[in-house]
Each structure stands twice: as C-alpha cells, then as structure tokens.
Amino acid sequence: ARLAALARRRAMDAVLHIGDFAYDMHDDDGNVGDRFFERLEPVAARVAYMAAVGNHEAAMNFRHYRMRFSMPARAETHNMRYALHVGAAHLVV
C-alpha cells in the first residue's frame, strides 16, 4: 500500500526489483507469480518497474521470469542483463 501511494504521487522515478520474486513465482503453474504481480500493478502502471533475475527465478530455465518481463537489451542478453540511466545514476543489472 505504501509503495502504491508513492507511485500515485509520483514520488519516485522507478522501482528496482532485484530478484527473488514471489518465492517461487512458478509454483502452482505460475499462479503464485500471477497473484504477486497483480498486487504490483498499481505501482508498475505508474513508474518504471525494472527487474533483475534472482536464484528463485531459475525454475524451467528462467521461463516465468522471461515471459513476464521485457527489459532493455532483451534480444542481446535473453532478458537477463541490461544497463540504463535513472536520474543521475547509471545502473548495470
């Protein structure tokens, strides 16, 4: 709720979600991940939502991560690594 309120007020530029989504988002045929990300929609709809893969996404060769996200440099890195500028920061993920 707090993150959604910040997003509504545009009090942040981006969300950096660094791995280990929904412990484990592939469970229950992906329904665990679906429920988790449905709760994040109010945030991701308003600010850049940038993801990085973690060890909990490794199931089925990272299939659920790759299907849910489209990060910069997707074609070159199979959606696993990227770099970008957010404000004055340069991020390498």
HUVENGI-V791913 format. One record per backbone hydrogen bond with DSSP energy under -0.5 kcal/mol. NH is the residue of the N-H (numbers start at 1). CO is the residue of the C=O. If there is no record, write none. Layout:
nh=NH co=CO
nh=NH co=CO
This chain:
nh=5 co=1
nh=6 co=2
nh=7 co=3
nh=8 co=4
nh=9 co=5
nh=10 co=7
nh=11 co=6
nh=15 co=48
nh=17 co=15
nh=17 co=50
nh=18 co=16
nh=19 co=17
nh=19 co=52
nh=25 co=21
nh=27 co=24
nh=30 co=26
nh=30 co=27
nh=31 co=28
nh=32 co=27
nh=33 co=25
nh=34 co=30
nh=35 co=31
nh=36 co=32
nh=37 co=33
nh=38 co=34
nh=39 co=35
nh=40 co=36
nh=41 co=37
nh=41 co=38
nh=43 co=40
nh=44 co=40
nh=45 co=41
nh=46 co=43
nh=47 co=43
nh=48 co=13
nh=50 co=15
nh=50 co=48
nh=52 co=17
nh=57 co=54
nh=58 co=55
nh=61 co=58
nh=62 co=58
nh=63 co=59
nh=63 co=60
nh=66 co=62
nh=67 co=63
nh=68 co=64
nh=68 co=65
nh=69 co=65
nh=74 co=71
nh=77 co=73
nh=78 co=74
nh=79 co=74
nh=80 co=77
nh=84 co=91
nh=86 co=89
nh=89 co=86
nh=91 co=84
nh=91 co=89
nh=93 co=82
nh=93 co=91
